Amino acid sequence: MVKVPRQIVFVTALLSAWLVFAVIFAGFFVIAEQQHDHTGKNCRVCLELQIAQRLIEAFALAGAAVLLARFVKSVTPIKRQVFIFAATPLTLKVKLNC
């Protein structure tokens, strides 16, 4: 198993926490501003609501894809690994002195 440096783990955890934070507060913003007063055709609050809803939908779709991939990986047993052998001069240990 490959050992991952602690810095990479920390940065990954920090980015994951930030994304969760963004999705949660986007949801709060949608709930809080759903019944706002429209200012006209180009309402800034409506635009922000659309952006927040797209963010939530994107992360919901990504989360569903991750869960589906993990489920498929856990259900399908891998009995052995298949390696494809490519015959190259390096793998055949051929000297290329001209």
N, C-alpha and C positions, 0 to 999 in steps of 0.2 A: 504494500500500500504506500502511496506517495505521501510524504509528510509536507503539509502546506505551512508556509511561514505564518507566524502569529500576526504580522502586519496585514497580510492579505485577508486573514480571517476577520480581523478587526474592521478593516475597510468594508468588507462584504456585509458584515453585520450592521455597520453604521448606515450603509446605503439601503439595506433592507428596511431598517427602522425608519429611515427618512421617507421611503416610498409608502410604507404603511401609514405614517403620520400624514402624508399628503392625501392619501385616499380617504382617511377618516375625516379630516377637516374639509375635504371637498364634499363629503356627504353631509356634514354639519351645515356647510354653506348652502347647499341645495335645499335642505330642510328649512333653514332660517329665512331664506329669501324667496321661497316659492310663491308667496302671495304679496309680492312687492307692487308698488305703483309704477306703471309703465310711463316712460317719458316720451314715447313716440316710436317711430319706425326703427331707429338705431339705438335701442335701449342698451346701455352698457351692462346693466345687471342681467338682462336676458342673455347677452353674449357670454358673460362670466358663468352663468348657469349652464349654458350649452357646453362650455369648456370643461366645467367640473363634471358634468354628466358623461362626457366622452372619456374623461380620465377614469371615472369609476367603471364604465363599461369595458375599457381597455384592460384594466387590471382584473376585472372579473373574468374576462375571456382568457387572459394569460394564466390566471390561477386555475381555471378549469382545464386548460391544456396541460399544465404541470401535474395536476391531480390525475388526469387521464393517462399521462405518460408513466407516472409512478404506479398506477393500477395495472397497466399493461405489463410493465416491467416485473411487478410482483406476481402476476398471474402466469405469465409465460416462463416456464423453467428453461434455463440455459444449461444444457447438459455438458457441452464442451465448447471451447472457443475454436473458431475456424480462422486459420491464417491463410492468406493467399500468398503463395510464393511467386515472386517475380524474378525471373532469370535475368540478372544484370551482370555486367562484368565484375562488379564488386562482390555480389553474392556468389558468383562462380569462381572467384579469386583468380581472375585472369590478369596477367601483367600486360600493360599497354605501352610497353617501351617500343618506340619506333626507330 
